[in-house]
Amino acid sequence: MSVREIPESEHLGFIRGRRSASFLQTPAWGLVKSEWRRESLGWFRGDELVGAGLVLYRQLPKLRRYLAYLPEGPVIDWADDDLAAWLEPLAGHLRGRGAFGIRMGPPVITRRWSAAQVKEGIADDGVRRLGQVPPLETSDTGARVVSQLEALGWRPQSVEGGFAAGQPQYVFWVPLSGRTEDDVLKGMNQQWRRNIKKAAKEGVVVHAADPGDARADLKRFHDLYVHTAERDHFTPRGLPYFQTMYDALSAEDPDRIRLWFAEHEGDLVAATIAIRVGAHAWYSYGASSTEKREVRGSNAVQWAMMRDALAAGADVYDLRGITDTLESDDPHLGLIQFKVGTGGEAVEYVGEWDLPLRPLLYRAFDLYMKRA
C-alpha cells in the first residue's frame, strides 16, 4: 500500500464511485476551508486507487509545521483487520509534508440507539448521558477500529471547535433505505406529524431555491440565520462563508447543495441548507423566524427535505450533531428532542483521533489547545 497526492478530479471520481462519503471529504470542502492548505490523497495497491482523503493543513504560528486534519475521513476500508497497512503510509506521507501531528475522524459507527430509547433516557432522572442507555446495536467493526487505533499509538480526542474544528461524535439521523414517505411519516412522533399537518393547513409553502438565484437567496437565508443566532445566543458565520460554500459545492456537483425556504403569506419563516453525497443526505444549517412560529415552518421544511432525499434514493437523512447529555436542565436538550421527534436513530462514531508525529511540537500544541 502506498499513499500519494492525486488530482482533485481523481479524488472526486473515487468519491462518486461510493454510495456514501462525508461531504467534508470531498475536494470542494478544501475550497470552503480557505484558511487551511488542502491536499487530495490517494491510497494505492499497486496501480489501483483503493482509498482517498482530503487533508487540511493548519500551520503553527511562525513555524513551517502543520496539523494535518482529515475531517470525517479518510475514505478507506475501515473494516480491514490490518489498519496499519493504511495508516502507516499516511503518517509517512504527512510527516514528509511537515506535519507535527495528524487528526482524523474515522467514519465508523460504534453504537446506535432508537428514538424511543433516547426518549426513555431523557425521561429517566437517573440517566445523565446517552452512554448510560443500553444501545440498540453495538458495532464489532467500531470496536476493532478503536482497538487497532489504540495499539498503533493514536489518541482519542474530545475537542469541540477551536483549532481543529472538531466534528460531532454523536449525530441523529433518519434511515430511509427501503422506506416510503408514509412509513417515514408514521415513524415520527405525534407532535411532529401534527406540526407537519398544521403547516400545510396554515398555508406554509416550502420550495427549493432556484440555482440561478443563489446569491439573492443566500442573502435571504443569511438574514434569517443571523436573526436566529441573536435569539438563540450563538455566533453566526458571515455571508461570504456561505457564498464560498455554495459556490464550491455546487460547482463540484449541481446536486450537492440546495437551499430550502418555508414561507407563510409572503413571510420567510424557515430556511435551511441541505447537502448530499451519493446516498447520504444532510441537514447542514437552519434558521427560523421568531414570529409566526405557530405555523410550524421548521417542521414543514424538514419534511420537504426528507421527501427530497427519499426521491433521490438516499439511504440516510442526517440531522448532524447532538450532545450525549440527556439531563433535563441541559441547554441542548431541546435540540435533541426536536430531532428525536423524527423517529430516527442516535448514532455514535468512534470520534476524532490524533497521532503525534513530532512529540515536542504536538505536546506544545496540546497545551495551547487546553488553555485556549
C-alpha positions in Angstrom: 0.0 0.0 0.0 1.3 3.5 -0.9 -0.1 7.0 -0.4 0.5 9.9 -2.7 -1.1 13.2 -3.8 -3.7 12.8 -6.5 -5.5 15.3 -8.8 -8.8 16.6 -7.4 -10.6 15.1 -10.4 -9.3 11.6 -9.5 -10.3 12.2 -5.8 -13.8 13.2 -6.9 -14.1 10.2 -9.2 -13.4 7.9 -6.3 -16.0 9.6 -4.1 -18.6 9.3 -6.9 -17.9 5.6 -7.1 -19.0 5.1 -3.5 -22.5 5.0 -2.1 -21.6 7.2 0.9 -18.8 9.5 1.9 -18.8 12.6 4.1 -19.1 16.0 2.3 -16.1 17.0 4.5 -14.0 14.6 2.5 -14.9 16.0 -1.0 -12.3 18.1 -2.8 -14.7 21.0 -2.8 -14.6 21.2 1.0 -11.0 22.1 0.8 -12.0 25.3 -1.1 -14.6 26.1 1.7 -11.9 25.9 4.4 -9.7 28.5 2.7 -7.7 29.2 5.9 -6.3 25.7 5.6 -4.0 24.4 2.9 -5.6 21.4 1.1 -4.3 18.2 -0.5 -6.1 15.3 -2.1 -4.5 11.9 -1.2 -4.9 8.5 -2.8 -4.2 5.1 -1.4 -2.8 2.7 -4.0 -2.5 -1.1 -4.0 -0.2 -1.4 -6.9 -1.7 0.9 -9.6 -5.2 0.6 -8.2 -6.7 3.5 -6.3 -8.4 1.9 -3.3 -8.9 4.9 -0.9 -8.9 8.7 -0.9 -8.9 11.5 1.6 -9.0 15.3 1.9 -6.2 16.6 4.1 -6.4 20.1 5.5 -3.1 21.6 6.8 -3.2 24.2 9.5 0.2 26.0 10.1 1.5 26.6 13.6 2.3 30.3 14.2 5.8 31.3 13.0 6.7 27.7 12.1 6.6 25.7 8.9 4.9 22.8 10.8 1.3 21.8 10.4 -1.6 19.9 12.0 -2.8 17.6 9.2 -6.6 17.1 9.6 -8.9 14.7 7.8 -12.4 15.6 8.9 -14.7 12.6 8.9 -12.2 10.6 6.9 -10.3 9.3 5.2 -12.4 7.2 2.8 -10.7 3.8 3.2 -11.7 0.3 4.1 -12.1 0.7 7.9 -13.3 -2.9 8.2 -9.8 -4.1 7.3 -8.2 -6.1 10.1 -4.9 -4.5 9.3 -5.4 -0.8 9.6 -1.7 -0.3 10.0 -1.3 -1.0 6.2 -3.5 2.0 5.5 -2.4 4.4 8.3 1.4 3.9 8.4 1.9 5.1 4.8 -0.4 8.0 5.6 1.7 9.0 8.5 4.9 8.7 6.4 3.5 11.0 3.7 2.2 13.6 6.1 5.5 13.7 8.1 7.2 14.4 4.8 4.8 17.3 4.3 5.9 18.9 7.6 3.1 17.7 9.8 3.8 17.5 13.5 0.6 15.6 14.1 -2.4 14.1 12.4 -6.1 14.4 13.4 -8.7 12.3 11.7 -12.3 11.3 12.3 -12.9 7.7 11.0 -16.5 7.5 9.6 -17.1 4.3 11.7 -20.1 3.7 13.9 -19.7 2.2 17.4 -23.3 2.3 18.8 -26.8 3.1 17.8 -30.0 4.0 19.9 -33.6 4.2 18.7 -35.6 7.3 19.2 -37.7 5.5 21.8 -34.6 4.6 23.8 -33.3 8.2 23.7 -36.7 9.4 24.8 -36.7 6.9 27.7 -33.3 8.1 28.7 -34.4 11.7 28.8 -37.4 10.8 31.0 -35.3 8.8 33.4 -33.8 11.1 36.1 -31.1 8.6 36.8 -29.7 8.9 33.3 -27.4 11.7 32.6 -25.7 10.7 29.4 -26.6 8.7 26.3 -23.9 6.1 27.1 -25.9 5.0 30.2 -28.7 3.8 27.9 -28.2 0.2 26.6 -27.7 0.6 22.9 -29.9 -0.9 20.2 -26.8 -2.1 18.4 -23.1 -2.3 19.1 -20.7 -2.4 16.1 -18.0 -5.1 16.1 -16.2 -3.1 13.3 -16.2 0.0 15.5 -14.7 -1.9 18.4 -12.0 -3.3 16.2 -11.1 0.1 14.8 -10.8 1.6 18.4 -8.6 -1.3 19.5 -6.4 -1.0 16.4 -6.0 2.8 16.7 -5.0 2.5 20.4 -2.4 -0.2 19.5 -1.0 2.0 16.7 -0.4 4.9 19.1 -3.4 7.1 18.1 -5.0 9.1 20.9 -8.8 9.7 21.2 -9.8 13.4 21.3 -12.8 15.2 22.9 -12.1 18.6 21.3 -15.1 20.7 20.4 -14.5 23.5 17.9 -11.3 25.6 18.1 -8.1 24.8 16.3 -9.2 21.5 14.8 -12.8 22.4 14.1 -13.8 19.1 15.7 -16.8 17.2 14.2 -19.6 15.8 16.3 -19.1 12.2 17.7 -22.9 11.8 18.1 -25.4 12.5 15.4 -29.1 11.9 14.8 -30.4 10.5 11.5 -33.5 9.1 9.9 -32.9 5.8 8.0 -34.5 6.0 4.6 -33.4 2.8 2.7 -36.3 0.7 1.6 -38.9 3.1 3.2 -41.8 5.1 1.7 -42.9 8.6 2.6 -45.8 7.1 4.6 -43.5 4.8 6.5 -41.2 7.7 7.5 -44.1 9.9 8.5 -45.6 7.1 10.6 -42.2 6.7 12.4 -42.4 10.3 13.7 -43.9 11.1 17.0 -47.4 12.6 17.2 -46.2 16.1 17.7 -44.1 16.1 14.5 -47.0 14.7 12.4 -49.4 17.2 13.9 -47.0 20.1 13.2 -46.5 19.0 9.6 -50.3 18.8 9.1 -50.7 22.2 10.8 -48.1 23.9 8.5 -50.0 22.6 5.5 -53.3 23.7 6.9 -51.9 27.2 7.7 -50.8 27.5 4.1 -47.0 27.3 4.6 -45.3 26.9 1.2 -41.9 25.1 1.0 -39.7 25.3 -2.0 -36.1 24.6 -3.0 -34.3 27.7 -4.3 -33.5 28.1 -8.0 -29.7 27.7 -8.5 -29.9 30.8 -10.8 -31.0 32.9 -7.8 -28.3 31.6 -5.4 -26.8 34.9 -4.5 -30.0 36.7 -3.6 -31.4 33.6 -1.9 -28.2 33.1 0.2 -28.7 36.7 1.5 -32.3 35.9 2.4 -31.1 32.7 4.2 -28.3 34.6 6.0 -30.5 37.4 7.3 -32.8 34.9 8.9 -29.8 32.9 10.2 -28.4 36.0 11.9 -31.8 36.6 13.5 -31.8 33.0 14.7 -28.2 33.4 16.1 -29.2 36.5 18.1 -32.3 34.8 19.5 -30.5 31.5 20.4 -27.2 33.1 21.5 -24.7 31.6 19.1 -22.1 33.3 16.9 -23.2 33.3 13.3 -20.9 32.7 10.3 -20.6 35.6 7.8 -22.4 35.6 4.5 -19.1 35.2 2.5 -18.6 31.8 4.1 -22.0 30.6 2.8 -21.3 32.1 -0.6 -18.0 30.2 -0.8 -19.6 27.0 0.5 -22.4 27.2 -2.1 -20.1 28.1 -5.0 -17.6 25.3 -4.2 -20.1 22.5 -3.6 -22.4 23.3 -6.4 -19.5 23.6 -8.9 -18.4 20.2 -7.9 -21.8 18.6 -8.4 -25.1 20.5 -9.2 -27.0 18.2 -6.7 -24.5 18.6 -3.9 -26.1 21.6 -2.1 -29.6 23.1 -2.0 -31.3 25.9 -0.3 -34.8 25.4 1.1 -37.3 28.1 2.1 -40.6 27.9 4.0 -42.9 30.9 3.6 -46.2 31.9 5.0 -48.2 34.6 3.3 -45.1 36.0 1.8 -43.1 36.0 5.0 -40.0 33.8 5.3 -40.5 31.6 8.4 -37.7 29.0 8.0 -34.7 28.4 5.8 -32.2 25.5 5.6 -29.2 24.3 3.7 -29.2 20.6 2.6 -26.1 18.7 1.3 -26.0 15.3 -0.4 -23.1 13.0 -1.4 -24.2 9.8 -3.0 -26.9 8.2 -0.8 -26.2 10.3 2.3 -28.2 13.5 2.7 -27.5 16.1 5.4 -29.4 18.9 7.0 -26.5 21.3 7.4 -27.7 24.7 8.6 -31.1 26.0 9.6 -32.8 29.3 10.5 -36.3 30.2 11.7 -38.2 33.4 12.5 -39.3 34.2 16.0 -42.7 35.4 14.7 -45.2 33.0 13.2 -43.6 30.0 14.9 -47.1 28.7 15.4 -47.3 27.9 11.6 -44.5 25.3 12.1 -42.3 26.3 9.2 -39.3 24.4 10.6 -41.2 21.1 10.6 -42.5 21.7 7.1 -39.1 22.4 5.6 -37.6 19.4 7.3 -40.3 17.2 5.9 -39.8 18.6 2.4 -36.0 17.9 2.7 -36.7 14.3 3.8 -39.1 13.7 0.9 -36.5 15.1 -1.5 -33.8 12.8 0.0 -36.1 9.8 -0.4 -36.9 10.8 -4.0 -33.1 11.0 -4.7 -32.6 7.4 -3.4 -30.8 8.4 -0.2 -30.2 5.8 2.5 -30.0 8.3 5.3 -31.3 11.7 6.2 -28.7 13.1 8.7 -29.6 15.9 11.1 -26.0 16.1 12.2 -24.8 16.6 15.7 -26.3 16.1 19.1 -24.7 16.1 22.5 -24.6 13.0 24.7 -26.2 14.8 27.6 -29.8 13.9 28.5 -30.3 15.9 31.7 -33.4 18.0 31.9 -31.6 21.2 32.6 -29.1 20.8 29.7 -29.4 23.7 27.2 -29.0 21.4 24.3 -31.9 19.1 25.3 -34.5 21.0 23.2 -32.5 20.4 20.0 -32.2 16.7 20.9 -35.9 16.4 21.5 -36.6 18.2 18.2 -34.5 15.6 16.3 -35.8 12.6 18.3 -39.3 13.5 17.2 -38.4 12.4 13.6 -38.3 8.8 14.8 -34.8 8.2 13.7 -31.7 7.0 15.5 -28.9 8.4 17.6 -25.5 7.3 16.3 -22.1 7.3 17.9 -19.0 7.4 15.8 -15.5 6.4 17.1 -14.7 10.1 17.3 -11.6 12.1 16.4 -8.1 10.7 17.0 -4.7 12.2 17.0 -1.3 10.7 16.1 1.7 12.8 17.3 4.5 12.8 14.7 6.8 15.3 16.4 6.1 14.7 20.1 7.5 18.0 21.4 5.6 20.2 19.0 2.5 18.1 19.4 2.7 18.5 23.2 3.1 22.2 22.9 0.1 22.3 20.6 -1.9 20.2 23.0 -1.2 22.5 25.9 -2.1 25.5 23.7 -5.5 23.9 22.9 -6.2 23.2 26.5 -5.5 26.8 27.5 -7.4 28.3 24.6 
